[in-house]
Amino acid sequence: MSDLTSGTLRTVPASRTWYDILNPGAPGTPVVTVHGGPGTPHDYLRPLAEALPGHPVVVYDQSGCGRSAQRPADGRPWQLEHFVDELEVLVGSLGLERFHLLGHSFGTMIACDFALRGRHRPDWLILVSPVLNVRKYEEDMRQLLFRLPPATAQAISDALRTCRYDTAAYREASLVFAERHMCRTDWPDELVDATLGTSTQVRDALWGPTEFRVTGNLRTYTRSDRLAELDVPTIFVCGEHDFVPPRACQAYARAVPHGQTAVVPHASHMPHLEQPTVFASELLARLGGPA
């Protein structure tokens, strides 16, 4: 394995991707992380270095956001394939002989497609709050609306009906939802900064302006029918109160030959921030190596 140092790589096509190596001298197998969004920079994943002090942790900003804010030089619209290509270049350029791959939320789409390509094989594939079937994701979100306070559910339903996401009622309802299902603790600065730094251009092109309905070019995305092709040990992680529910993770895990599930109690969509000790113990029980 090459020496891990932070820097910037020329990636695809003619983009430049900023990355950082946390815990660079740690003896364990490196953990390459893929942040969510789309368009939300990596900062909220940096606390993983504290949770996994025995492992180098690779973080990077996907092109179009954060420190990799420029768009591809050829002007093509944002597509998932671009981000999978970008991750392949990063892993290849780092010269990693062994590594674990951790994707979160939208990042699980990138990580799953990366693993399905099979050009680089992670020791473990860790999919946190996975979204691997957009239609099922939207069905789960609709079910979640029924369990929200009536006024909150009505405000969100009204916004979805009118496509108006700039009203005070929708903003207030979104906060209620986030406190229950996004992060149930005080939001750390890293999460606040990443959320405020989201590129709306990337987000809207791929996903859309709301968590509750996918209108971007990922709206037909599914890999449920290809999970049996994942030939690497895979763990699906979610919070007890995640808007990606435990039953979805369990269904994904059953479809993977070496699939496992970990549900973090008292957590939601950010289990590594809400319950870092429990989250780390679930990972280290599988990954092995130094704590």
Secondary structure, DSSP 8 states (H G I E B T S, - for coil): ------EEEE-TTS-EEEEEEESTT--S--EEEE--TTT--GGGGTTHHHH-TTS-EEEE--TTBTTB----TT-----HHHHHHHHHHHHHHHT-SS-EEEEETHHHHHHHHHHHH-SS--S-EEEES---BHHHHHHHHHHHHTTS-HHHHHHHHHHHHHT---SHHHHHHHHHHHHHHT-SS---HHHHHHHHT--HHHHHHHT-SBTTB--STTTT-B-GGGGGG--S-EEEEEETT-SS-HHHHHHHHHHSTTEEEEEETT--S-HHHHSHHHHHHHHHHHH-S--
